[in-house]
Amino acid sequence: MTIILNGGEIASRVAEELRAWASSLRGSGITPTLAMILVGEDMASRRYVELKARRCRDVGVETQIHSLPGDVPTGEVVEFVRRLGEDPSIHGVMVQLPLPEGVDMLTVVEAIPPDKDVDGLSPTTLGRILIGGGAFIPAGVEAIMELLKRYEIKTEGRHWVIAGRSSILGKPLAALLLNKDCAVTICDREDPNLVDYMREADILVVDLRRKWFVKEEMVKESAVVVDMGNNYEAGRVYGDVDFEEVKGRASAITPVPGGVGPLLISMLIRNTLKAAERSRI
């Protein structure tokens, strides 16, 4: 029987753990705090930041939302990020992406101190993940690993195929897996051998931004399929995997919505609590 990887159910369990952790920190005089920077007036980004703030409050983490105009120079955003990073009362700093045209993303995220980069976006963080050093894992990567762990799905020593080479998911996931005794193939949507690679996966992670692109014949029998697709049409979200067609072939599969998505904010909050815990030292 195929296992449906229910991220909403796992997120509810994780929330209870986070709530207890935040309460313990507050009891010791530490108020875990996450600062979020929103540049411009993108309504989807604003709604997502506000959702993060609500989820933080629900488990006892303080938030600060700092809004900057869309025409702000990159240098001013960098200076603002640095000020937040130097504030000892703030444990996590994150910049909501995407940034407006004209604001250089790489320059901005480089300004986040690694010990407060709870969204795992900076080049320093990626480098640390690659060499197996201590770093906050990007929320999407951490959410995948957490979901598979909670369902007791073996991840090490297996062949992972990552379809999608984004800097916030595919690349850091590949870097993490290289240090976990895994064979890793990473490819992108334009790769002429994409489908052939996918058919070889023990664990297939798909992040292609192509609605229902992955069909049954593209998936190895009994593979684990993790759908990171996020395709919006008429107010609904669709995955990259044709769930109804593929679920009979996979040993485990994430639905969209309701798969990895519900865990993304939970992982961001958990990293903030880790950062707050380390501030004791």
Secondary structure, DSSP 8 states (H G I E B T S, - for coil): --EE--HHHHHHHHHHHHHHHHHHHHHTT---EEEEEEES--HHHHHHHHHHHHHHHHHT-EEEEEEE-TT--HHHHHHHHHHHHH-TT--EEEE-SS--TTS-HHHHHHTS-GGG-TT--SHHHHHHHHHT------HHHHHHHHHHHHTT---TTSEEEEE---TTTHHHHHHHHHTTT-EEEEE-TT-TTHHHHHTT-SEEEE----TT-B-GGGS-TT-EEEE---EEETTEEE-SB-HHHHTTT-SEE--TTTSSHHHHHHHHHHHHHHHHHHTT-
